[in-house]
Amino acid sequence: MAYTKPPFRSMRDGGLPSALARSLESELVKAFGQGEIEVLFQPQFSSASEELIGAEALARWQHPTLGEIGARDLFNIAEKARLVAPLSRHVVAQALEQACHWPQHLTLSLNVTPEEIADAEFAREFASLIGRSSMSPKRLTMEITEDVLLGDLDTAAEALAALKKTGMRVALDDFGAGFCNFHYLKLLPLDALKLDRVMVQGICEDERDLAVLRAIVTMAHALGLDVVAEGVETDGQRDVIVSEGCAYWQGFLRAAPMRSNALLQMLGDAA
């Protein structure tokens, strides 16, 4: 399996020496049971109201001696150990358990890997995992990356359609970071397009970057898709993505990834 970005991001990513990564493979299963795999939540905001509307689940490994291991390294280790699917389910289960205590209007975005979607049993197992929680599927968005398009598109479309029938939404994550085959946008049962941070970084300085963003937002709207901007770090970037029609955004301008209790505190402070 190959994909350009791990499905769960932490604040630091990559750079772990390969020899060290290999030595950590045997520790990963133990890390599940010892509570070392932590779930954080990246707040998401409405462009129209600036209110907190939900969060995206992220992951990191709090290693007892190495400290924080970022998600890119974490999932590379899991891939080598053939533990990507168990790791993903572990993180999703944790996220659901914590988010069930949130107010009913907050949504939760869950990332899944191309490896999982290629599994014929994925939709059934994922729906079962959600069913064991108290979260309504209507409050959930499943995020997939463009790398899904490198696999069996029919299998992916079938799995996503099955989950959409439960009430979940589906978003294509990191749009603009990969090969961006626009043709496939109409083949998958999508509800939203998430613009990668690379699509946002230069929009205040480069007219060409702004033109590209504007064209993608226009295309997404024509396909009936909401647009979410990732990596918003300045007031100027926020103003542009709002004026160009991005319905939602997330980024360090308002908040870094945080624990669930901090998210609830943010919500309380805004009340």
Secondary structure, 3 states (H helix, E strand, C coil): CCCCCCCCCCCCCCCCCHHHHHHHHHHHHHHHHCCCEEEEEEEEEECCCCCEEEEEEEEEEEECCCEEECHHHHHHHHHHCCCHHHHHHHHHHHHHHHHCCCCCCCEEEEECCHHHHCCCCHHHHHHHHHHCCCCCHHHEEEEEEHHHHHCCHHHHHHHHHHHHCCCCEEEEEEECCCCCCHHHHHCCCCCEEEECHHHCCCCCCCHHHHHHHHHHHHHHHHCCCEEEECCCCCHHHHHHHHHCCCCEECCCCCCCCECHHHHHHHHHHHC
